[in-house]
Amino acid sequence: MRKYSKKDWLIYLMLGSIGAIIGYLFQPDSTEKYVGRLMSDTSQILADGQKNLYIDIDGDGNSEEIIYYHLSDNRQPVINLYNSDGTFQNAWYLDGEVVENFDFIYGDCNLDSLNEVYVFSKTNDWVYLYCLLPINKSAFELQKIPVCKISESDGNSHLVMHSGGVSDLNSDEFKEVVFTINSRFSEQPRSVFAYDGHNKKINKSPEIEMQLVGSPIIFDINKDGTPEIFLSTFNSTNQGYPPRNQSLNSASVILNSDLSYYSNPLLYESRMSISTVFPWETPDENFIVSLSWSLTENETSRIQLQKPSGELISQNTVAESNFIFDPARSDWSKILAFHRDGWIIQYLANGKVAHRVDLKGIINQVAFFDIDEDGIEEVIVVQSNMITILRDDFSHPVVIEIPELSIEKIYFSIKARKGLPNLLSIQNEHHQFLINYSENQFYWFRYVLYAFSIFIFIFGYWLFLHLHHIQLQHIKFTNEKFYKMQLDLIRNQLDPHFLFNALNSIAFSINTEDRKTAYNNLGLFSKFLREAIVSLDEFSRTLEEELDYVKNYMVLEKFRFKEKFSYDIIISPGINKSVKVPKLIVFSFVESALKKGILVKNLPGTIQIMVDMDEKQNIYIQIADDGVFRDLEKSELSFTKNMVMIEQVIAYFNSFNTNKIAVTFTDKGTSEEPKGSLVTIAIPSEYSYLI
């Protein structure tokens, strides 16, 4: 098992840091300028006919919540008000029954710095408008204003009320409440209404007769100080704009602030068609844009440009069809259209396409809201079960999947939270969801991360070169140390004193004509030299080879010193003699025992070598002598060169191995009563001599 050094851990730490940075940068939202998420813990299932609205009534920066619903037994409308902290504040019971399809209307009409809220109810033959006037933060004054009479055959789902917001139509500094009422399957009502709260009266436009679709757009097209009202129509029934023979037309309708016709409606002759009209504001002047398209095949769509006076400037056919209504927005500096097949298209004055964005999917609805209160409206696009929020230039799309979302009519409102990002409320017929959308606070931090990543890369490259240089120096030092140990090993095996003494002993045998002894000793000497010289680049050999080497050495020394010492080699049965051991590991300590322990004392001595093995195949070698007291545990003076060398070899190879070779020294007696020494060597079964 490899042992990791500090430099290894430093490299891994550096690589981990780079990986963490790269991982952060490649998160789905980490590099996006704007982010949004569905706050699933705040979603709720709505009761039948329930509508929720968030509005900052008192201007404290936090939205109150208004809930419109009905009692289950008689469908009587009820309004509940909740404070911004979620606590209940008040409830009101309206006359009649609920209106299923209507937009909340709110704004400060009476200039008291508090927003009023307008809702509807109906009886069998009348539609009523209720104005909830905040007197203070905890109470409202309730008003019931009859709007228009309806046919008893108009079922609840047949009526649709769309909000145009509040606007000062008569220049009296007080704002009127503008809305449309459209009956889907009867000739009336199909009109625009304006409630003048200051004078307590309802103004009504002529019957448009064609179906009114989408929200009315209020804009001062001719710059006379009073706004005009732009309407979109749909001719899906036989009720047509007068004269009756034009019943197959849709029309772009514009009304004056007094709800009279601004100009003759611009007709589009098609059996099933929609015409939508909206302003185009340029730095120099304003224009009227009409986009009309057919719901039947093989009929072309058209875009028309008019001056505020009604003069036609251009009329062009467009390749696209099946648009959706252009919703109310605050910025009319672009000619925009939204194609149901997923295209957002910006047109030039001549009808040519200036820019288009493909959102890849059918568009069901579009809305404009300044969610983050930066003064610029975001574009909210509903596509099946997804909400896409884009900037006003259609950049930085944020896509949020809402599984329970459907293609039903979606109602939006903004839940303001002082000191926190606003929430976008999305409500369909059965569910309400809240979306947290805001600018990514860490978006600009990505440049810091990029710079830091470049720094890390440069630093990492420098560190790599530095560590590589250190590694090369270490290898150089290790190799030098390795070769030095090799030379020391060779030199220590070929000890000149031993060689000369051994040769002198052999020569003495020859002179005394003891030729047989001389011949045997010469053979042992030759074998000893051969074992010392061969395999010079190896630091290990088998246990059997090591013990043979030691035995030859002992025989040669015995030949010199005669009866000065005796030796014994004891090997336990079953020992695996082919196991590898460091070269000279036994020889070094036997030589030390002989020279430093036995030969220096007056009386003859004994050296005993015992070899054993445990059940895990670990080798244990003991070298015992009965020589002088050497104080091996404290003093290095009793160490031979071979002992110092073999300890270096063992320490060197231990650094590459998990299991270590252990050598222990024991003095068996004292200086006054010497009993020799004992060296114990433990060699693990799993040990490598490879570098």
C-alpha positions as CSV (number, residue, x, y, z in Angstrom):
1,M,0.0,0.0,0.0
2,R,1.4,3.4,-1.1
3,K,2.3,6.0,1.6
4,Y,1.2,9.5,0.5
5,S,3.6,12.3,1.2
6,K,2.7,15.9,2.0
7,K,3.3,17.0,-1.6
8,D,0.8,14.3,-2.8
9,W,-1.8,15.7,-0.4
10,L,-1.0,19.3,-1.7
11,I,-1.5,18.2,-5.3
12,Y,-4.8,16.5,-4.4
13,L,-6.0,19.6,-2.5
14,M,-5.2,21.8,-5.5
15,L,-6.9,19.5,-7.9
16,G,-9.9,19.2,-5.6
17,S,-10.2,23.0,-5.4
18,I,-10.1,23.3,-9.2
19,G,-12.7,20.6,-9.4
20,A,-14.9,22.3,-6.9
21,I,-14.7,25.6,-8.8
22,I,-15.4,24.0,-12.2
23,G,-18.3,22.1,-10.6
24,Y,-19.8,25.3,-9.2
25,L,-19.4,27.1,-12.5
26,F,-21.1,24.3,-14.4
27,Q,-24.2,24.2,-12.1
28,P,-27.4,25.0,-14.1
29,D,-27.8,28.4,-12.5
30,S,-24.3,29.4,-11.4
31,T,-23.5,31.4,-14.5
32,E,-27.0,32.7,-15.2
33,K,-27.6,36.4,-14.6
34,Y,-31.2,35.8,-13.4
35,V,-32.5,32.8,-11.5
36,G,-35.9,31.5,-10.5
37,R,-37.2,28.6,-8.6
38,L,-40.6,27.2,-7.7
39,M,-41.3,27.5,-4.0
40,S,-43.0,24.2,-3.7
41,D,-43.7,24.6,0.0
42,T,-46.0,27.5,-0.7
43,S,-48.1,26.0,-3.5
44,Q,-51.7,25.3,-2.6
45,I,-54.8,23.7,-4.1
46,L,-57.7,26.2,-4.7
47,A,-61.3,25.7,-4.0
48,D,-63.9,25.9,-6.9
49,G,-64.1,29.5,-8.1
50,Q,-61.3,30.7,-5.8
51,K,-59.0,33.6,-6.9
52,N,-56.1,35.0,-5.0
53,L,-54.5,38.4,-5.4
54,Y,-51.4,39.9,-3.9
55,I,-51.3,43.7,-3.6
56,D,-49.5,46.1,-1.5
57,I,-52.6,48.0,-0.3
58,D,-50.9,50.4,2.2
59,G,-47.6,51.0,0.4
60,D,-45.4,49.6,3.1
61,G,-43.5,47.4,0.7
62,N,-45.2,44.1,1.7
63,S,-48.2,42.7,-0.1
64,E,-51.5,41.8,1.5
65,E,-53.4,38.8,0.2
66,I,-57.0,39.0,-1.0
67,I,-58.9,35.8,-1.6
68,Y,-62.2,35.7,-3.5
69,Y,-64.3,32.5,-3.2
70,H,-67.9,31.4,-2.6
71,L,-69.8,29.5,0.0
72,S,-70.5,25.9,-1.0
73,D,-74.3,26.0,-0.5
74,N,-75.5,29.1,-2.4
75,R,-72.3,30.3,-4.3
76,Q,-72.4,33.6,-2.4
77,P,-69.1,35.5,-3.0
78,V,-66.8,36.0,0.0
79,I,-63.7,38.2,0.2
80,N,-61.0,37.5,2.8
81,L,-58.1,39.8,3.6
82,Y,-54.9,38.6,5.1
83,N,-52.0,40.8,6.3
84,S,-48.6,40.5,4.8
85,D,-47.5,38.2,7.7
86,G,-50.4,35.8,6.9
87,T,-52.7,36.8,9.7
88,F,-56.4,37.1,9.0
89,Q,-57.7,40.7,8.9
90,N,-61.2,40.8,7.6
91,A,-64.0,39.2,5.6
92,W,-66.9,40.5,3.4
93,Y,-69.9,38.7,2.0
94,L,-71.2,40.0,-1.4
95,D,-74.6,39.8,-2.8
96,G,-75.5,37.4,-5.6
97,E,-73.2,34.7,-6.8
98,V,-69.6,34.4,-7.9
99,V,-68.3,35.5,-11.3
100,E,-66.0,32.7,-12.5
101,N,-64.0,34.6,-15.2
102,F,-62.9,38.0,-14.1
103,D,-59.7,39.9,-13.4
104,F,-59.1,41.7,-10.1
105,I,-58.7,45.5,-10.6
106,Y,-56.8,47.6,-8.2
107,G,-55.2,51.1,-7.9
108,D,-55.3,54.4,-6.1
109,C,-58.3,56.0,-7.7
110,N,-59.1,58.6,-5.0
111,L,-55.5,59.7,-4.4
112,D,-55.4,58.7,-0.7
113,S,-52.1,56.7,-1.2
114,L,-54.0,53.5,-0.6
115,N,-54.9,51.0,-3.3
116,E,-58.6,50.1,-3.8
117,V,-59.6,46.7,-4.9
118,Y,-62.5,46.0,-7.3
119,V,-64.3,42.7,-7.7
120,F,-67.5,41.5,-9.3
121,S,-70.6,39.5,-8.5
122,K,-73.8,38.7,-10.4
123,T,-77.4,37.9,-10.0
124,N,-79.7,36.3,-12.6
125,D,-79.9,39.6,-14.5
126,W,-77.3,42.0,-13.2
127,V,-73.5,42.3,-12.9
128,Y,-72.3,44.3,-9.9
129,L,-69.0,46.0,-9.2
130,Y,-67.7,46.2,-5.6
131,C,-65.1,48.7,-4.5
132,L,-63.2,47.8,-1.3
133,L,-61.9,51.1,0.0
134,P,-59.2,50.9,2.6
135,I,-59.9,53.5,5.3
136,N,-57.0,52.3,7.4
137,K,-54.8,49.2,7.5
138,S,-57.5,47.1,9.1
139,A,-60.9,48.1,7.6
140,F,-62.6,48.5,4.2
141,E,-65.7,50.3,3.1
142,L,-67.9,48.2,0.9
143,Q,-69.8,49.6,-2.2
144,K,-72.2,47.8,-4.6
145,I,-72.4,49.4,-8.0
146,P,-74.7,47.9,-10.7
147,V,-72.8,47.6,-14.0
148,C,-75.1,46.2,-16.6
149,K,-78.1,44.0,-17.1
150,I,-77.5,40.5,-18.6
151,S,-79.7,37.9,-20.1
152,E,-80.8,35.2,-17.7
153,S,-79.5,32.7,-20.2
154,D,-76.0,33.9,-19.7
155,G,-74.5,31.2,-17.6
156,N,-71.6,31.9,-15.2
157,S,-69.0,30.6,-17.6
158,H,-70.4,32.7,-20.5
159,L,-69.3,36.0,-19.0
160,V,-65.7,37.2,-19.0
161,M,-64.5,40.4,-17.4
162,H,-61.0,41.7,-18.3
163,S,-59.2,44.5,-16.5
164,G,-57.8,47.5,-18.2
165,G,-56.5,48.9,-14.9
166,V,-57.1,52.4,-13.6
167,S,-56.5,55.5,-15.5
168,D,-57.6,59.2,-15.4
169,L,-59.9,59.3,-18.5
170,N,-61.5,62.7,-17.9
171,S,-58.5,64.7,-16.7
172,D,-60.0,65.4,-13.2
173,E,-56.9,63.9,-11.5
174,F,-59.0,61.0,-10.2
175,K,-58.6,57.7,-11.9
176,E,-61.4,55.6,-13.4
177,V,-61.7,51.8,-13.3
178,V,-61.6,50.4,-16.9
179,F,-62.8,46.9,-17.7
180,T,-64.6,45.0,-20.4
181,I,-67.5,42.6,-20.1
182,N,-67.9,40.0,-22.9
183,S,-70.7,37.5,-23.3
184,R,-69.6,34.6,-25.3
185,F,-72.9,33.3,-26.6
186,S,-75.3,36.3,-26.6
187,E,-75.2,39.7,-28.4
188,Q,-74.9,41.7,-25.2
189,P,-73.1,42.8,-23.2
190,R,-69.9,43.3,-25.3
191,S,-68.8,46.6,-24.1
192,V,-66.1,48.7,-22.3
193,F,-67.0,50.1,-18.9
194,A,-65.4,52.9,-16.8
195,Y,-66.3,53.4,-13.2
196,D,-65.9,57.0,-12.1
197,G,-65.5,56.6,-8.3
198,H,-65.2,60.4,-7.8
199,N,-68.6,61.1,-9.4
200,K,-70.1,57.6,-8.5
201,K,-71.2,56.6,-11.9
202,I,-70.6,54.0,-14.6
203,N,-69.8,55.0,-18.2
204,K,-70.4,52.4,-21.0
205,S,-69.2,52.2,-24.5
206,P,-71.5,51.3,-27.5
207,E,-72.0,47.6,-27.9
208,I,-69.0,46.3,-29.8
209,E,-71.1,43.1,-30.6
210,M,-68.0,41.1,-31.7
211,Q,-66.5,39.2,-28.9
212,L,-63.9,41.2,-26.9
213,V,-60.8,39.2,-26.2
214,G,-57.8,40.0,-24.0
215,S,-57.3,43.0,-21.7
216,P,-58.0,46.5,-23.0
217,I,-54.9,48.6,-23.5
218,I,-54.9,52.2,-22.3
219,F,-52.5,54.6,-24.1
220,D,-52.5,58.2,-25.2
221,I,-51.9,57.6,-28.9
222,N,-52.5,61.2,-30.1
223,K,-50.7,62.9,-27.2
224,D,-53.7,65.1,-26.3
225,G,-53.5,64.4,-22.5
226,T,-56.3,61.8,-22.4
227,P,-55.8,58.2,-23.2
228,E,-57.4,56.0,-25.8
229,I,-58.6,52.4,-25.2
230,F,-57.4,49.6,-27.6
231,L,-59.5,46.5,-28.0
232,S,-59.1,43.1,-29.7
233,T,-62.0,41.2,-31.1
234,F,-63.0,37.8,-32.3
235,N,-65.8,36.9,-34.7
236,S,-66.5,33.3,-33.7
237,T,-70.3,33.9,-33.6
238,N,-72.8,35.4,-36.0
239,Q,-73.0,38.6,-34.0
240,G,-71.1,41.0,-36.1
241,Y,-70.2,44.6,-36.2
242,P,-72.9,46.8,-37.9
243,P,-74.0,46.7,-40.6
244,R,-75.1,43.1,-40.2
245,N,-73.8,42.0,-43.6
246,Q,-70.3,42.3,-42.2
247,S,-70.8,39.6,-39.5
248,L,-67.8,37.6,-40.8
249,N,-65.3,40.3,-39.9
250,S,-63.1,40.9,-36.9
251,A,-62.0,44.4,-36.2
252,S,-59.3,46.5,-34.5
253,V,-61.3,48.8,-32.3
254,I,-60.0,52.0,-30.6
255,L,-62.2,54.1,-28.2
256,N,-61.8,57.6,-26.9
257,S,-61.5,58.3,-23.2
258,D,-65.3,59.0,-23.1
259,L,-65.8,55.5,-24.6
260,S,-66.9,56.7,-28.0
261,Y,-65.3,55.4,-31.1
262,Y,-61.9,57.0,-31.8
263,S,-62.1,56.0,-35.5
264,N,-63.9,53.5,-37.7
265,P,-62.8,50.0,-36.7
266,L,-60.3,48.5,-39.0
267,L,-62.0,45.3,-40.4
268,Y,-60.4,42.0,-41.2
269,E,-62.5,39.9,-43.5
270,S,-62.2,36.3,-42.5
271,R,-64.8,33.8,-41.4
272,M,-63.0,32.9,-38.2
273,S,-60.5,35.6,-37.2
274,I,-59.0,37.7,-34.5
275,S,-57.8,41.3,-34.7
276,T,-55.6,42.9,-32.1
277,V,-54.6,46.5,-32.0
278,F,-51.9,48.2,-29.9
279,P,-49.8,51.4,-29.9
280,W,-46.2,51.8,-31.1
281,E,-44.3,54.6,-29.5
282,T,-41.2,56.0,-31.2
283,P,-39.1,59.0,-30.2
284,D,-40.7,61.2,-32.8
285,E,-44.4,60.1,-33.0
286,N,-46.8,57.3,-32.2
287,F,-48.4,54.8,-34.5
288,I,-51.3,52.3,-34.4
289,V,-50.4,48.7,-35.1
290,S,-53.1,46.2,-36.1
291,L,-52.3,42.5,-36.3
292,S,-55.1,40.3,-37.7
293,W,-55.0,36.6,-38.4
294,S,-57.4,33.8,-39.4
295,L,-58.2,30.6,-37.5
296,T,-58.9,28.8,-40.8
297,E,-56.3,27.4,-43.2
298,N,-55.1,29.0,-46.4
299,E,-55.9,32.6,-45.3
300,T,-53.0,35.1,-44.8
301,S,-52.4,37.2,-41.8
302,R,-51.7,40.9,-42.0
303,I,-50.0,43.7,-40.1
304,Q,-51.1,47.3,-40.7
305,L,-49.5,50.6,-39.6
306,Q,-51.6,53.7,-39.1
307,K,-51.0,57.2,-38.0
308,P,-52.9,58.5,-34.9
309,S,-55.2,60.3,-37.4
310,G,-56.2,56.9,-38.8
311,E,-54.3,57.3,-42.1
312,L,-53.0,54.0,-43.3
313,I,-49.2,54.0,-43.8
314,S,-48.6,50.4,-44.7
315,Q,-50.3,47.0,-44.9
316,N,-48.3,43.8,-45.3
317,T,-49.1,40.1,-45.1
318,V,-47.0,38.0,-42.7
319,A,-46.1,34.4,-43.1
320,E,-47.0,33.5,-39.5
321,S,-50.5,32.7,-38.3
322,N,-52.2,31.7,-35.0
323,F,-50.8,34.5,-32.9
324,I,-52.0,35.2,-29.3
325,F,-53.2,38.5,-28.1
326,D,-50.6,41.2,-27.4
327,P,-51.0,41.8,-23.6
328,A,-50.9,45.1,-21.9
329,R,-47.4,46.4,-21.1
330,S,-45.7,49.6,-20.1
331,D,-43.1,49.7,-22.9
332,W,-44.6,50.1,-26.4
333,S,-41.4,50.9,-28.2
334,K,-41.4,47.6,-30.1
335,I,-43.9,46.0,-32.5
336,L,-44.2,42.6,-30.9
337,A,-46.3,39.6,-31.7
338,F,-46.4,36.2,-30.0
339,H,-46.9,33.1,-32.2
340,R,-48.6,30.1,-30.7
341,D,-45.9,27.8,-32.2
342,G,-43.3,29.3,-29.8
343,W,-42.0,32.3,-31.7
344,I,-41.6,35.8,-30.3
345,I,-41.4,38.2,-33.2
346,Q,-40.4,41.8,-33.5
347,Y,-41.5,43.6,-36.6
348,L,-40.2,46.7,-38.4
349,A,-42.5,49.5,-39.6
350,N,-42.7,47.8,-43.1
351,G,-43.9,44.5,-41.6
352,K,-40.5,42.8,-42.0
353,V,-39.1,40.7,-39.2
354,A,-36.4,42.5,-37.2
355,H,-35.9,39.9,-34.6
356,R,-37.3,36.6,-33.5
357,V,-36.9,34.2,-30.6
358,D,-37.9,30.6,-30.7
359,L,-39.0,29.2,-27.3
360,K,-39.4,25.7,-28.7
361,G,-43.0,24.9,-27.8
362,I,-46.5,26.1,-28.0
363,I,-47.2,29.4,-26.3
364,N,-50.5,29.5,-24.4
365,Q,-50.3,32.9,-22.7
366,V,-48.0,35.9,-22.3
367,A,-47.9,38.5,-19.6
368,F,-45.7,41.5,-18.7
369,F,-44.8,42.2,-15.0
370,D,-41.9,44.0,-13.3
371,I,-41.2,41.2,-10.9
372,D,-37.9,42.5,-9.5
373,E,-39.0,46.1,-9.4
374,D,-36.1,47.4,-11.5
375,G,-38.3,49.6,-13.6
376,I,-38.2,47.1,-16.5
377,E,-41.0,44.6,-17.1
378,E,-40.1,40.9,-17.6
379,V,-41.9,38.8,-20.2
380,I,-43.7,35.8,-18.7
381,V,-44.5,33.0,-21.2
382,V,-46.8,30.1,-20.3
383,Q,-46.0,26.9,-22.2
384,S,-47.9,23.8,-21.2
385,N,-46.4,22.9,-17.8
386,M,-43.6,25.5,-18.0
387,I,-43.1,29.1,-17.2
388,T,-40.4,31.0,-19.0
389,I,-39.4,34.4,-17.7
390,L,-37.3,36.6,-20.0
391,R,-35.9,40.2,-19.8
392,D,-37.6,42.8,-22.0
393,D,-35.1,42.1,-24.8
394,F,-35.9,38.4,-24.5
395,S,-32.5,37.6,-23.1
396,H,-31.6,35.5,-20.0
397,P,-34.5,33.1,-20.1
398,V,-35.4,31.4,-16.8
399,V,-37.4,28.2,-17.3
400,I,-39.3,26.8,-14.4
401,E,-41.2,23.5,-14.7
402,I,-44.6,23.3,-12.9
403,P,-46.1,19.8,-13.3
404,E,-49.6,20.9,-12.2
405,L,-49.7,23.8,-14.5
406,S,-52.2,23.6,-17.4
407,I,-53.3,25.5,-20.5
408,E,-56.2,27.0,-18.5
409,K,-56.3,30.8,-18.0
410,I,-53.5,31.9,-15.8
411,Y,-53.8,34.8,-13.3
412,F,-50.6,36.6,-12.2
413,S,-49.8,38.9,-9.3
414,I,-46.7,40.1,-7.5
415,K,-46.2,39.4,-3.8
416,A,-44.0,42.2,-2.6
417,R,-41.6,41.4,0.3
418,K,-39.8,44.4,1.7
419,G,-36.0,43.6,1.9
420,L,-36.5,40.3,0.0
421,P,-37.0,39.4,-3.6
422,N,-40.6,39.6,-4.8
423,L,-42.5,36.5,-5.6
424,L,-44.5,35.9,-8.7
425,S,-47.9,34.4,-8.0
426,I,-49.2,32.0,-10.7
427,Q,-52.8,30.8,-10.4
428,N,-54.8,28.6,-12.7
429,E,-58.3,27.2,-12.0
430,H,-57.2,24.7,-9.3
431,H,-53.7,25.6,-8.1
432,Q,-51.6,28.6,-7.0
433,F,-47.8,28.6,-7.2
434,L,-45.2,31.1,-6.0
435,I,-42.0,31.6,-8.0
436,N,-38.9,33.3,-6.6
437,Y,-37.3,35.3,-9.4
438,S,-34.3,37.7,-8.9
439,E,-31.0,38.7,-10.3
440,N,-28.3,36.2,-9.4
441,Q,-26.2,37.8,-6.6
442,F,-23.2,35.7,-7.6
443,Y,-23.5,36.4,-11.3
444,W,-20.7,38.9,-11.3
445,F,-18.7,36.8,-8.9
446,R,-18.2,34.3,-11.7
447,Y,-15.6,36.7,-13.2
448,V,-13.8,36.5,-9.8
449,L,-14.0,32.7,-10.1
450,Y,-12.7,32.9,-13.7
451,A,-9.8,35.0,-12.6
452,F,-9.2,32.7,-9.6
453,S,-9.4,29.7,-11.9
454,I,-6.8,31.2,-14.2
455,F,-4.7,31.9,-11.1
456,I,-5.1,28.4,-9.8
457,F,-4.2,27.0,-13.3
458,I,-1.0,29.1,-13.4
459,F,-0.2,28.4,-9.8
460,G,-0.9,24.7,-10.4
461,Y,1.4,24.7,-13.4
462,W,4.1,26.4,-11.4
463,L,3.5,24.0,-8.5
464,F,3.7,21.1,-10.9
465,L,7.0,22.3,-12.2
466,H,8.3,23.0,-8.7
467,L,7.2,19.6,-7.4
468,H,8.6,18.0,-10.5
469,H,11.9,19.7,-9.8
470,I,11.8,18.5,-6.2
471,Q,10.9,15.0,-7.3
472,L,13.8,15.0,-9.7
473,Q,16.1,16.2,-6.9
474,H,14.7,13.6,-4.6
475,I,15.2,10.9,-7.2
476,K,18.8,12.1,-7.8
477,F,19.4,12.1,-4.0
478,T,17.8,8.7,-3.7
479,N,19.8,7.2,-6.5
480,E,23.0,8.6,-5.1
481,K,22.1,7.2,-1.7
482,F,21.1,3.9,-3.4
483,Y,24.4,3.6,-5.3
484,K,26.4,4.6,-2.2
485,M,24.6,1.8,-0.2
486,Q,25.5,-0.6,-3.0
487,L,29.2,0.4,-2.8
488,D,29.1,0.2,1.0
489,L,27.5,-3.2,0.7
490,I,30.2,-4.5,-1.7
491,R,33.0,-2.9,0.3
492,N,31.8,-4.3,3.7
493,Q,31.4,-7.8,2.3
494,L,35.0,-7.6,1.0
495,D,36.6,-6.5,4.3
496,P,40.4,-6.3,3.6
497,H,41.3,-7.6,7.1
498,F,39.1,-10.6,6.7
499,L,40.4,-11.3,3.2
500,F,44.0,-11.0,4.1
501,N,43.6,-13.1,7.3
502,A,41.7,-15.8,5.4
503,L,44.3,-16.0,2.7
504,N,47.1,-16.1,5.3
505,S,45.4,-18.9,7.0
506,I,45.1,-20.8,3.7
507,A,48.8,-20.1,3.0
508,F,49.7,-21.3,6.4
509,S,47.9,-24.6,5.7
510,I,49.8,-25.0,2.5
511,N,53.2,-24.4,4.2
512,T,52.4,-27.0,6.9
513,E,51.5,-29.4,4.1
514,D,47.9,-29.6,5.2
515,R,46.8,-29.6,1.6
516,K,43.3,-31.1,2.1
517,T,42.4,-28.4,4.7
518,A,43.9,-25.7,2.5
519,Y,42.0,-27.0,-0.5
520,N,38.6,-27.1,1.4
521,N,39.1,-23.6,2.8
522,L,40.2,-22.2,-0.6
523,G,36.9,-23.6,-2.0
524,L,34.9,-21.9,0.8
525,F,36.8,-18.7,0.3
526,S,36.1,-18.8,-3.5
527,K,32.4,-19.4,-2.9
528,F,32.3,-16.6,-0.3
529,L,33.9,-14.1,-2.8
530,R,31.5,-15.3,-5.6
531,E,28.4,-14.7,-3.4
532,A,29.7,-11.2,-2.4
533,I,30.4,-10.2,-6.0
534,V,27.5,-11.6,-8.0
535,S,24.1,-9.7,-8.1
536,L,25.6,-6.5,-7.0
537,D,22.5,-4.5,-8.0
538,E,20.2,-6.6,-5.7
539,F,19.6,-5.9,-2.1
540,S,17.8,-9.1,-1.3
541,R,18.3,-12.9,-1.6
542,T,16.7,-16.0,-0.3
543,L,16.9,-17.0,3.3
544,E,18.8,-20.1,2.3
545,E,21.4,-18.1,0.4
546,E,21.9,-15.7,3.4
547,L,22.3,-18.6,5.8
548,D,24.8,-20.4,3.5
549,Y,26.8,-17.1,3.2
550,V,26.9,-16.8,7.0
551,K,27.9,-20.5,7.4
552,N,30.8,-20.1,5.0
553,Y,31.9,-17.0,6.9
554,M,31.8,-18.8,10.2
555,V,33.7,-21.8,8.8
556,L,36.5,-19.5,7.4
557,E,36.7,-17.6,10.8
558,K,36.6,-20.9,12.7
559,F,39.6,-22.1,10.6
560,R,41.5,-19.0,11.7
561,F,40.6,-18.9,15.4
562,K,40.3,-22.6,16.0
563,E,38.8,-23.2,19.4
564,K,38.2,-19.6,20.2
565,F,34.5,-19.9,19.4
566,S,31.8,-22.3,18.3
567,Y,28.5,-21.6,16.5
568,D,25.2,-23.3,15.9
569,I,22.5,-22.7,13.3
570,I,19.0,-23.9,14.3
571,I,16.2,-23.8,11.7
572,S,12.7,-24.7,12.7
573,P,10.9,-27.4,10.7
574,G,8.7,-26.1,7.8
575,I,10.6,-22.9,7.3
576,N,10.2,-21.5,3.8
577,K,13.9,-21.0,2.9
578,S,13.0,-19.4,-0.4
579,V,11.6,-16.3,1.2
580,K,13.4,-13.1,0.4
581,V,15.4,-11.3,3.1
582,P,17.7,-8.3,2.9
583,K,21.2,-9.2,1.9
584,L,23.7,-9.4,4.8
585,I,20.9,-9.0,7.4
586,V,22.1,-12.1,9.3
587,F,25.8,-11.8,8.4
588,S,26.1,-8.2,9.7
589,F,24.9,-9.1,13.2
590,V,26.8,-12.4,13.3
591,E,30.0,-10.6,12.3
592,S,29.3,-8.0,15.0
593,A,28.7,-10.7,17.6
594,L,31.9,-12.5,16.7
595,K,34.2,-9.4,16.5
596,K,32.7,-7.2,19.2
597,G,31.4,-9.9,21.6
598,I,33.3,-13.2,21.4
599,L,36.9,-12.5,20.1
600,V,37.5,-9.7,22.6
601,K,36.9,-11.8,25.7
602,N,39.5,-14.2,27.2
603,L,37.5,-17.4,27.2
604,P,36.0,-19.2,24.3
605,G,32.4,-18.2,23.3
606,T,29.4,-19.4,21.4
607,I,27.2,-17.9,18.7
608,Q,23.7,-19.3,18.1
609,I,21.5,-18.5,15.1
610,M,17.8,-19.5,15.4
611,V,15.3,-19.2,12.6
612,D,11.5,-19.5,13.2
613,M,8.3,-18.6,11.4
614,D,4.8,-17.9,12.6
615,E,1.4,-18.9,11.1
616,K,1.3,-15.7,9.0
617,Q,4.7,-16.7,7.4
618,N,6.5,-13.9,9.2
619,I,10.2,-14.8,9.7
620,Y,11.9,-14.4,13.1
621,I,15.7,-14.6,13.4
622,Q,17.7,-14.5,16.6
623,I,21.5,-14.1,16.9
624,A,22.6,-14.8,20.4
625,D,26.2,-14.8,21.8
626,D,27.7,-15.2,25.3
627,G,30.4,-12.5,24.7
628,V,31.2,-9.3,26.6
629,F,28.7,-6.7,27.6
630,R,28.3,-4.3,24.7
631,D,25.5,-1.9,25.9
632,L,23.9,-2.2,22.4
633,E,20.7,-0.4,23.4
634,K,22.6,2.9,24.2
635,S,26.0,2.9,22.7
636,E,26.9,2.7,19.0
637,L,30.5,2.0,19.7
638,S,29.8,-1.7,19.7
639,F,28.3,-1.4,16.2
640,T,30.3,-2.6,13.2
641,K,30.3,-0.9,9.8
642,N,28.1,-3.6,8.5
643,M,25.5,-3.1,11.3
644,V,25.3,0.6,10.5
645,M,25.0,-0.1,6.8
646,I,22.3,-2.8,7.2
647,E,20.3,-0.5,9.4
648,Q,20.3,2.2,6.6
649,V,19.2,-0.4,4.1
650,I,16.4,-1.6,6.3
651,A,15.2,2.0,7.0
652,Y,15.4,2.8,3.3
653,F,13.2,-0.1,2.3
654,N,10.9,0.3,5.2
655,S,9.9,3.7,3.8
656,F,8.3,2.0,0.8
657,N,6.5,-0.7,2.8
658,T,3.5,-0.7,5.1
659,N,4.8,-3.7,7.0
660,K,8.2,-2.9,8.5
661,I,11.3,-5.0,9.3
662,A,12.0,-4.6,13.0
663,V,15.4,-5.2,14.7
664,T,15.8,-5.2,18.5
665,F,18.9,-5.3,20.6
666,T,19.1,-6.8,24.0
667,D,22.1,-7.1,26.4
668,K,21.6,-10.3,28.4
669,G,23.8,-9.2,31.3
670,T,25.5,-6.2,32.9
671,S,29.0,-4.8,32.7
672,E,29.9,-6.5,36.0
673,E,28.3,-9.8,35.0
674,P,28.3,-10.0,31.1
675,K,26.2,-12.7,29.5
676,G,26.4,-11.6,25.9
677,S,23.8,-10.1,23.6
678,L,20.7,-11.0,21.6
679,V,19.6,-9.5,18.3
680,T,16.0,-10.3,17.1
681,I,15.0,-9.7,13.5
682,A,11.4,-9.7,12.4
683,I,10.8,-9.9,8.7
684,P,7.1,-9.6,7.5
685,S,5.9,-12.1,4.9
686,E,4.7,-9.3,2.6
687,Y,7.7,-7.1,2.0
688,S,8.9,-5.5,-1.2
689,Y,12.5,-4.7,-2.3
690,L,11.4,-2.9,-5.4
691,I,11.8,0.9,-5.6
